[in-house]
Amino acid sequence: MTQIQARRRLIVVLLLCVALGGAVLRHLSAPGTTQRDVGTLLMLLWIPVIGNVIAWLISKVKRPAAAPVAGTAAPEPIAFEDRPFAAHARVELTLRPAGVPAEDIPIAEGEHHCALVVGNEGFSARWQVAPGGSFRRGTLQTLPVEFRAPAAALARLQPGVAFRMLVGEAFIGDGRVLSHATVDPLSTP
């Protein structure tokens, strides 16, 4: 059980105890008194939890898995990160300077993940710095890029199109597409 699940369970138990205490208070109080009204209010604290209890019960009901259509079993797709790097485009990229001096370190060789954003559309991508290579933020670099969904990305990211690079919740770089086509991912610009 996760910490959140344990907290939720504790809250449900506490609200149930408060509601039971309210029921006892209401039962022992005379009609029309403030004590009886307080007991009624304490009993009403249980109402928001009922929806959660019903949702929990529904989640426990096992639903049968949908049967695959005969002859249409598709092979398991290989995860983006597990495939060998195969560039779909070459881009010019300038990473924005770091906001904190401790983050102003050279970008190391290897694979880096991001989203390339054009307007309000983003495309998951990864780019690669050649072995033995590195560069500093603020310098223009020409790098190979591979897209998670190349058909959609390449249709929108035509040569010459400018984009912003998104990592996490921050735009960290700007660039433009130079060309499409498979390029040697380990070649130097």
N, C-alpha and C positions, 0 to 999 in steps of 0.2 A: 504494500500500500504506500502510495506516495504521500508526501507531507501535505499536499493540498487535499487529498482524499481524507486523510486523518483529521484535518481541520474541519472539513465539511461534516464529517461524521460527528465530531464533537459539538458543532453548532446545532445539528439536528437533535442530538440527545439533550442539549441544554434547553432548546426551545420546547422540546417535548416535556421536560421537567417543569418548565415555567408554566406551560399550558395545564399540566396536571395540578400544579399548585393553585392555579387560577380556578380550576374546577372545584377543588376542595374548598377554597375560600368562598366561592359563589354558593356552594352547597350549604356551608355553615352560616352564611349571612342571611339576615332577614331581607325580604323583598323591599326594594326602594331605598336601600342604604348605599352609602358610598362604597363600603367594602364589597358589596355585591357587584357594583359597577366596575370596580377595579378587578375583581375576579373575572368578569366577562371580558375586559380588555386583555388580561393576561392570557385567557383562552384564545383570543383572536390572533395572538402572536404566532400561533402554529400555522395559520393559513398560508403564508408565503412558502413554507417548506413542503406543503402538499404537492405542488408542481414538481419539485425536485424528486420527491419520493416516487411519484408516478413515472417520471423520466427514468429513474434508476430501475424500476420494475420493467419498463419496456426494454431497456438495454439488456436485461437478463434473458429476455425471450430470444431463443435461437431462431434465426431466420435461415431457411434453406438457401444454399448457394445456387445461383442461376446456373443451369446446366448449359455447357457450351454446345453450340450448334455443330452437328456432325460434319467433320471435314474442314472446319474453319479454325482449328486451333492455331493461333499465331505463336511464333517462338517468343520467348522472353526477350524484351529489348535489353541491350547492354547499356548500363548506366553511363551517362555522359562522362563521369569522372573515371570510369574503368576502361574507356576506349583509348587507343593510342591517339595522340594529337594529330589531326589532319586539318590544316588551315583551309578556310574557305575564302578568306580575303586578306589583303594586306592594307594596313591602316597607318596613318601618321597620328601620333598620340603625344600629348604633353600633359603630364600629371601636374596638378596644381601643387604649389608649395605647401609643405606641412604647416599646420597651425600651431604646432607645439614643437619646440626644438628637439625634443627627445625622439620625435617621429621623423626627423629629417635625416634619414639614413638611405643609403643606396638601395634601389630596387634590385633584389637578388635574381640570379638565374632561376629558371624553372617556370612552372605553370601558375597563372593567376586567374581568378574567377571574378566576373563582373557582369553588369548589364549595360549594353550600349543603348542609349535613349535618343530617339528622334521625335521631337514634339512630345506627345504623351504616350508614345509606344516604346516599350523596352524589350530588348532581345538578350536572352541569356547567352553569355559567351565566355570563352577562356582565351587567354593570350599567353604567349611564351617568350621568355628571354633566353637567348641561346646559352648553352653551357659555357662557363667561363666569362660570361658577359654580365654587366650590371650597368645601371645608369642612375642619375640623380633626378629628383623631381624638378620640374621647370625646364627640362631639356626636351627638344623635339626628337622623337624616336619613331622609326618605322618598324612595325611588328606584325607578325602573322596572328590572325584571329580565327578561332573555330566557333561556330554557333551551335547551340543545342537544337534549334530548328532552322537549318540553313535555308530551306525554300522560302519561308516567311521572312527571314532576316534579309536575305540577299535581294528579295523583291523590293524591300523598303530602303535598304542601305546600298544604293547605287553608287558607283564611283563619283567622287566629288561631294557627296552628301556629308554635312557636318553632324557630329553627334556629341553627346556628353557621356562620360563614364560614371556609372553608379555602382558603388560598393557599399553594402549595408543600406544605410539611410542617407548617405552623403555622396554628392557629386565630387569626384576626386580628380577628374581629368576631362580634357576636351580633345577632339580630333576630327579627322575626316577620312573617308574611305578612299584609298588609292586605286585598288583594283580588286576584281574577283578572280577566282581560279585557285587551284591547288598550288601552293608554293611549298618549297622545302622549309619546314618549320624550324630547322636548326641553322639555316643559312643566315649570314649577317647581312644587314641592309647595305 
